[in-house]
Amino acid sequence: PTTYSTLNILLQDVPAGDDYFLLCLNSTDGVTFGISSRFTVSNSSSSSNPSPDPSVPTVTVSGTPDPLKVFATTLGPASNGAHGLLYGNEPGIWGVLVMMGAAVLSGVWTLW
């Protein structure tokens, strides 16, 4: 899998405030990949815009924080990052097939 030590974050329409933090997690299984330290968002008129790092992806965060709102930002796929559901799992497939065959055979034998 691809890992990054930095990530560009663009804040749009995020209100000024203290104690913001970013949480990177897989919303499917709940695995947390990283939590940022707490930071403050100030008014745009009183801060400068740093230049982004062109070698890493940019994530855009917009709107007010709402913990009940479903959200997600999808990063681009990594080349060769994931296998298919059954690709490369031949022993597991054979195990399931043998167990299903044994269950069917046992049922037929019981009814015979």
N, C-alpha and C positions, 0 to 999 in steps of 0.2 A: 504494500500500500504506500501511497504517497504521504509524506509528512512535511509539514512546514514549521519553521521556528517563528515566522512572522506571518501576518495576515493584514491586508489593507482593509480598513473599515471606513465606510463613508456614511456619516450621519446626516439624514435628511428629515427635517421637521421634528426633531427630537427636542423636547423642552429642556431648558436649563435645569440642572439639579445635581445633587450629591448622591453618592452611594450607588452609582450605576455599575453593573458588571455584565460581562458577556459569558454565556454558557454555551459550549459546543457539545451537542449530544446527538445521538442517533435516536430519533423519536420513535422508531419501530420497536426497538428492544430496550430503550432507556439507558444505553451505555453512555457515560459521560467521558468525553475526550479531552476536555480542558475547560478551566474556569479562569477568567482573567481576574486580576486584582481590582479592587474598587477604584472608580475614577469619577471625576466631576465633568459635567458638560456645562460650558459657559456660553454666554450669548455670542453669536457669530461676529458681532461688531467688535468684540473685545479680544478676539483671538486670531491667530494666523492659520493659514492652510498649509500643512506640510506637504511635500511632494511624495506621491505614492511610490512604492517599490514595484517596478514593472515585472519583476520575476515571480511574483506571487499573486494569487487571485484577490479580487476586491469584492467584499460583501457589503451590500447596502442595507442599512437599518433605517427604517422610517416610522414615524408616528409615535404616539405616547406609549409607555409601557402598559401592558394589559396582560396579567398572568393567566387570564381565562381565555384569551384569544389564541387560536391555533396559528402557529407560524412555522415557517421553514425557509431556509435558503439552501438551494442545492448547488454544491460545488461540482465542477466538471468531472467526468470519469477519469480514473487513472488507467493508463494502458495496462492490460493484463491484470487488472486489480481484483477481479472476482471470477469465480468459476460458475458454471451453470449449476442447477439444482442437483443433478445426479452425475455431473461430469467428474471423472476421477474417483468415483466412489463405488467401484465394481464390487469389492468385498461386501459392502453394506447392502447392495442390491441383491447379491446372491443370498445373503443371510435372510433377507425379507422373503425372497421367493421360496427358499427351503422351508421356512417357518409356515408360510401360507400353504404350501403343498402338504406339509405334515398335518396342518389343521384340517384341510379338506379330506385327506386320507383317513384321519381319525374319525371325522364325522361320518364318512361313508362306512367305515368299519363298524361304528356304533349302530348305525341303522341296518346293517346287513344282518 
